[in-house]
Amino acid sequence: MEKLIELEFLMSTQMHSNLSKECLYQKIDNFKSSNNASSIITNYYIQSNNRIIILLEESRYGLFFLLKDEVRNLSNYYFIALKGYLNITKFKFPPENIVFEYVYNIQENIDVINHMEKLGFLKYNSLTKMSLIERDCNFIESHDNVVKCNLSDFKEIKYAINNFFDPISERLPDDTDIISAIKSGSCFKVIVNNKLVAFYWANTKSKTSELRFVFVNEKFRARGLGKTLINHHLQLTSHVMKNQLWVLDNNYSAIKMYKNFGYKFEKIHDLVFLRKHNEKEN
């Protein structure tokens, strides 16, 4: 049986071929419709960015692919596969650094961890989800100095995101994402002497709001601007049922601030793995 499965994988699609987003979605839908949901394991979630999709391998046991960030020369590895078949893949990665994220609730999946180790990934970082559902205080501070961002802020927001956030751990947006966030009213800023010195970005829907980025210029830290931004965000989203965010487990100052506003840890974690390009593999 093992030899038969191995032969089927050798006969599967194993090439670094580009796919359109529509083609990827169709392949995922086909795989899901052909298998019971309880038998599938995946780390993929639908994304809005326009990254290049590279198919690594496709068979009846799974779909394995990359989303390539050409700007940062970095790719994210994803799979949707049948449980128990992760570790018989035969593909090779292209010569570049590759990131893998795995979100889990309470308990890690040992098959996923083994899969990462087999492919040469090492643990890089970890994040935990925090949520605010019950508000213990009223946010009554004035926020006249916090205003909505406009397209003229694009370059400063892009610079801050690219230079002060970790592209491996924090799913940095591309230009299209940033422009879309500004146009949709998701970004707010603090201006001092006609200069943007702090901003936040939150994706708000009817029932939830996720705080995605909070940034304060180094020269203006320890002045309470972070607290001002969070205050503004929570006041603006007082109508939602749940405020949420992801925080790096080693970002202790941010965790302390969020806890002061009533955010609490959920039992949902995001492990980030990195596979560094080894020139010897070429």
WOWO-V208542 format. One record per residue. N is the residue number from 1. RES is the residue in one letter. PHI is phi in whole degrees, -180 to 180 (NA if undefined). D_LAST is the distance of its C-alpha to the last C-alpha in Angstrom with 1 decimal. Layout:
# WOWO-V208542
n->N res->RES phi->PHI d_last->D_LAST
n->N res->RES phi->PHI d_last->D_LAST
This chain:
# WOWO-V208542
n->1 res->M phi->NA d_last->32.6
n->2 res->E phi->-63 d_last->29.2
n->3 res->K phi->-67 d_last->28.1
n->4 res->L phi->-66 d_last->29.5
n->5 res->I phi->-62 d_last->27.6
n->6 res->E phi->-63 d_last->24.3
n->7 res->L phi->-64 d_last->25.2
n->8 res->E phi->-64 d_last->26.0
n->9 res->F phi->-70 d_last->22.6
n->10 res->L phi->-65 d_last->20.9
n->11 res->M phi->-88 d_last->23.4
n->12 res->S phi->-76 d_last->22.7
n->13 res->T phi->-72 d_last->21.0
n->14 res->Q phi->-131 d_last->17.2
n->15 res->M phi->-157 d_last->15.6
n->16 res->H phi->-92 d_last->14.6
n->17 res->S phi->-100 d_last->18.1
n->18 res->N phi->-80 d_last->20.3
n->19 res->L phi->-123 d_last->23.6
n->20 res->S phi->-79 d_last->26.8
n->21 res->K phi->-61 d_last->28.4
n->22 res->E phi->-64 d_last->31.3
n->23 res->C phi->-66 d_last->29.1
n->24 res->L phi->-61 d_last->27.4
n->25 res->Y phi->-60 d_last->30.9
n->26 res->Q phi->-66 d_last->32.2
n->27 res->K phi->-64 d_last->29.6
n->28 res->I phi->-65 d_last->30.3
n->29 res->D phi->-61 d_last->34.0
n->30 res->N phi->-63 d_last->33.7
n->31 res->F phi->-66 d_last->31.9
n->32 res->K phi->-65 d_last->34.5
n->33 res->S phi->-71 d_last->37.4
n->34 res->S phi->-92 d_last->36.3
n->35 res->N phi->-137 d_last->36.1
n->36 res->N phi->-69 d_last->38.4
n->37 res->A phi->-57 d_last->37.5
n->38 res->S phi->-71 d_last->38.0
n->39 res->S phi->-96 d_last->35.3
n->40 res->I phi->-103 d_last->32.6
n->41 res->I phi->-127 d_last->30.3
n->42 res->T phi->-154 d_last->28.4
n->43 res->N phi->-119 d_last->27.2
n->44 res->Y phi->-94 d_last->27.6
n->45 res->Y phi->-134 d_last->30.5
n->46 res->I phi->-63 d_last->31.5
n->47 res->Q phi->-123 d_last->30.5
n->48 res->S phi->-96 d_last->32.0
n->49 res->N phi->-75 d_last->29.3
n->50 res->N phi->-108 d_last->27.7
n->51 res->R phi->-74 d_last->24.0
n->52 res->I phi->-71 d_last->21.6
n->53 res->I phi->-102 d_last->21.3
n->54 res->I phi->-118 d_last->18.2
n->55 res->L phi->-79 d_last->19.0
n->56 res->L phi->-94 d_last->16.5
n->57 res->E phi->-162 d_last->19.0
n->58 res->E phi->-141 d_last->22.7
n->59 res->S phi->-153 d_last->25.3
n->60 res->R phi->-72 d_last->28.8
n->61 res->Y phi->-96 d_last->27.5
n->62 res->G phi->171 d_last->25.7
n->63 res->L phi->-127 d_last->23.9
n->64 res->F phi->-129 d_last->20.6
n->65 res->F phi->-154 d_last->19.5
n->66 res->L phi->-120 d_last->18.4
n->67 res->L phi->-113 d_last->20.6
n->68 res->K phi->-98 d_last->18.8
n->69 res->D phi->-99 d_last->20.5
n->70 res->E phi->-68 d_last->19.6
n->71 res->V phi->-64 d_last->22.0
n->72 res->R phi->-100 d_last->20.4
n->73 res->N phi->51 d_last->16.8
n->74 res->L phi->-141 d_last->17.0
n->75 res->S phi->-125 d_last->17.2
n->76 res->N phi->-107 d_last->19.5
n->77 res->Y phi->-97 d_last->19.0
n->78 res->Y phi->-134 d_last->22.1
n->79 res->F phi->-146 d_last->23.4
n->80 res->I phi->-136 d_last->26.8
n->81 res->A phi->-147 d_last->27.3
n->82 res->L phi->-79 d_last->30.0
n->83 res->K phi->-58 d_last->30.7
n->84 res->G phi->94 d_last->29.6
n->85 res->Y phi->-118 d_last->26.7
n->86 res->L phi->-66 d_last->24.0
n->87 res->N phi->-94 d_last->22.3
n->88 res->I phi->-117 d_last->21.9
n->89 res->T phi->-72 d_last->19.2
n->90 res->K phi->-121 d_last->16.4
n->91 res->F phi->-73 d_last->14.1
n->92 res->K phi->-120 d_last->10.5
n->93 res->F phi->-82 d_last->10.2
n->94 res->P phi->-69 d_last->8.8
n->95 res->P phi->-77 d_last->6.9
n->96 res->E phi->-164 d_last->10.4
n->97 res->N phi->-73 d_last->13.2
n->98 res->I phi->-131 d_last->15.1
n->99 res->V phi->-107 d_last->18.8
n->100 res->F phi->-131 d_last->20.9
n->101 res->E phi->-115 d_last->24.7
n->102 res->Y phi->-136 d_last->27.2
n->103 res->V phi->-94 d_last->30.9
n->104 res->Y phi->-140 d_last->33.3
n->105 res->N phi->-111 d_last->37.1
n->106 res->I phi->73 d_last->38.3
n->107 res->Q phi->-115 d_last->36.2
n->108 res->E phi->-68 d_last->32.4
n->109 res->N phi->-92 d_last->31.1
n->110 res->I phi->-65 d_last->29.7
n->111 res->D phi->-64 d_last->27.6
n->112 res->V phi->-67 d_last->25.8
n->113 res->I phi->-61 d_last->25.2
n->114 res->N phi->-64 d_last->24.0
n->115 res->H phi->-61 d_last->21.6
n->116 res->M phi->-64 d_last->20.1
n->117 res->E phi->-65 d_last->19.8
n->118 res->K phi->-64 d_last->18.2
n->119 res->L phi->-84 d_last->15.4
n->120 res->G phi->92 d_last->14.9
n->121 res->F phi->-83 d_last->17.2
n->122 res->L phi->-122 d_last->19.8
n->123 res->K phi->-63 d_last->23.1
n->124 res->Y phi->-110 d_last->23.4
n->125 res->N phi->-162 d_last->26.9
n->126 res->S phi->-150 d_last->29.8
n->127 res->L phi->-129 d_last->32.5
n->128 res->T phi->-133 d_last->35.9
n->129 res->K phi->-82 d_last->38.1
n->130 res->M phi->-122 d_last->41.5
n->131 res->S phi->-137 d_last->44.4
n->132 res->L phi->-125 d_last->47.9
n->133 res->I phi->-114 d_last->50.4
n->134 res->E phi->-98 d_last->53.7
n->135 res->R phi->-92 d_last->54.6
n->136 res->D phi->-93 d_last->56.8
n->137 res->C phi->-147 d_last->57.8
n->138 res->N phi->-99 d_last->58.8
n->139 res->F phi->-98 d_last->56.8
n->140 res->I phi->-115 d_last->59.6
n->141 res->E phi->-66 d_last->58.2
n->142 res->S phi->-80 d_last->58.4
n->143 res->H phi->-127 d_last->55.1
n->144 res->D phi->-63 d_last->56.4
n->145 res->N phi->-88 d_last->53.6
n->146 res->V phi->-105 d_last->50.9
n->147 res->V phi->-131 d_last->50.4
n->148 res->K phi->-70 d_last->48.2
n->149 res->C phi->-73 d_last->45.2
n->150 res->N phi->-130 d_last->45.2
n->151 res->L phi->-64 d_last->42.6
n->152 res->S phi->-69 d_last->43.5
n->153 res->D phi->-90 d_last->41.8
n->154 res->F phi->-53 d_last->38.4
n->155 res->K phi->-63 d_last->36.8
n->156 res->E phi->-70 d_last->38.1
n->157 res->I phi->-66 d_last->37.0
n->158 res->K phi->-61 d_last->33.5
n->159 res->Y phi->-61 d_last->33.3
n->160 res->A phi->-63 d_last->34.5
n->161 res->I phi->-65 d_last->32.1
n->162 res->N phi->-74 d_last->29.0
n->163 res->N phi->-110 d_last->30.1
n->164 res->F phi->-124 d_last->32.0
n->165 res->F phi->-125 d_last->30.2
n->166 res->D phi->-88 d_last->27.0
n->167 res->P phi->-66 d_last->24.5
n->168 res->I phi->-81 d_last->22.8
n->169 res->S phi->-95 d_last->26.1
n->170 res->E phi->-117 d_last->28.5
n->171 res->R phi->48 d_last->27.3
n->172 res->L phi->-66 d_last->28.1
n->173 res->P phi->-80 d_last->29.7
n->174 res->D phi->-93 d_last->28.8
n->175 res->D phi->-59 d_last->31.5
n->176 res->T phi->-62 d_last->33.0
n->177 res->D phi->-62 d_last->33.5
n->178 res->I phi->-64 d_last->35.2
n->179 res->I phi->-61 d_last->37.5
n->180 res->S phi->-62 d_last->38.4
n->181 res->A phi->-66 d_last->39.3
n->182 res->I phi->-65 d_last->41.5
n->183 res->K phi->-64 d_last->43.2
n->184 res->S phi->-83 d_last->43.9
n->185 res->G phi->79 d_last->45.5
n->186 res->S phi->-90 d_last->43.0
n->187 res->C phi->-116 d_last->42.7
n->188 res->F phi->-131 d_last->45.5
n->189 res->K phi->-135 d_last->45.8
n->190 res->V phi->-116 d_last->48.0
n->191 res->I phi->-110 d_last->49.1
n->192 res->V phi->-129 d_last->50.5
n->193 res->N phi->52 d_last->51.9
n->194 res->N phi->63 d_last->50.3
n->195 res->K phi->-125 d_last->46.8
n->196 res->L phi->-71 d_last->44.7
n->197 res->V phi->-115 d_last->44.3
n->198 res->A phi->-161 d_last->43.4
n->199 res->F phi->-158 d_last->42.5
n->200 res->Y phi->-137 d_last->41.7
n->201 res->W phi->-132 d_last->40.1
n->202 res->A phi->-134 d_last->41.4
n->203 res->N phi->-95 d_last->41.0
n->204 res->T phi->-113 d_last->44.5
n->205 res->K phi->-116 d_last->45.6
n->206 res->S phi->-65 d_last->49.1
n->207 res->K phi->-117 d_last->48.8
n->208 res->T phi->-136 d_last->45.8
n->209 res->S phi->-141 d_last->44.3
n->210 res->E phi->-109 d_last->40.9
n->211 res->L phi->-78 d_last->40.5
n->212 res->R phi->-97 d_last->37.0
n->213 res->F phi->-138 d_last->37.0
n->214 res->V phi->-131 d_last->39.6
n->215 res->F phi->-135 d_last->39.2
n->216 res->V phi->-130 d_last->41.7
n->217 res->N phi->-53 d_last->41.2
n->218 res->E phi->-54 d_last->41.0
n->219 res->K phi->-72 d_last->44.2
n->220 res->F phi->-118 d_last->46.1
n->221 res->R phi->-80 d_last->45.1
n->222 res->A phi->65 d_last->47.8
n->223 res->R phi->-118 d_last->50.2
n->224 res->G phi->84 d_last->50.1
n->225 res->L phi->-71 d_last->48.1
n->226 res->G phi->-61 d_last->45.7
n->227 res->K phi->-63 d_last->48.8
n->228 res->T phi->-62 d_last->50.3
n->229 res->L phi->-65 d_last->47.3
n->230 res->I phi->-66 d_last->47.3
n->231 res->N phi->-56 d_last->51.1
n->232 res->H phi->-62 d_last->50.8
n->233 res->H phi->-60 d_last->48.2
n->234 res->L phi->-70 d_last->50.2
n->235 res->Q phi->-68 d_last->53.4
n->236 res->L phi->-69 d_last->51.9
n->237 res->T phi->-110 d_last->50.5
n->238 res->S phi->-64 d_last->53.6
n->239 res->H phi->-84 d_last->54.1
n->240 res->V phi->-83 d_last->50.9
n->241 res->M phi->-83 d_last->51.0
n->242 res->K phi->-149 d_last->47.8
n->243 res->N phi->-102 d_last->45.9
n->244 res->Q phi->-144 d_last->42.4
n->245 res->L phi->-164 d_last->39.3
n->246 res->W phi->-113 d_last->36.1
n->247 res->V phi->-130 d_last->36.0
n->248 res->L phi->-63 d_last->33.4
n->249 res->D phi->-64 d_last->34.8
n->250 res->N phi->-99 d_last->34.7
n->251 res->N phi->-93 d_last->36.5
n->252 res->Y phi->-66 d_last->39.9
n->253 res->S phi->-67 d_last->41.9
n->254 res->A phi->-67 d_last->41.0
n->255 res->I phi->-60 d_last->41.8
n->256 res->K phi->-61 d_last->45.1
n->257 res->M phi->-64 d_last->46.0
n->258 res->Y phi->-63 d_last->45.2
n->259 res->K phi->-64 d_last->47.2
n->260 res->N phi->-63 d_last->50.1
n->261 res->F phi->-91 d_last->50.2
n->262 res->G phi->102 d_last->50.3
n->263 res->Y phi->-67 d_last->46.7
n->264 res->K phi->-129 d_last->45.9
n->265 res->F phi->-69 d_last->42.8
n->266 res->E phi->-96 d_last->42.0
n->267 res->K phi->-93 d_last->40.4
n->268 res->I phi->-119 d_last->37.3
n->269 res->H phi->-124 d_last->34.1
n->270 res->D phi->-127 d_last->30.6
n->271 res->L phi->-89 d_last->27.8
n->272 res->V phi->-115 d_last->24.7
n->273 res->F phi->-113 d_last->21.3
n->274 res->L phi->-131 d_last->18.2
n->275 res->R phi->-113 d_last->14.6
n->276 res->K phi->-78 d_last->12.9
n->277 res->H phi->-66 d_last->9.4
n->278 res->N phi->-110 d_last->7.7
n->279 res->E phi->-61 d_last->5.6
n->280 res->K phi->-68 d_last->5.5
n->281 res->E phi->-78 d_last->3.8
n->282 res->N phi->-67 d_last->0.0
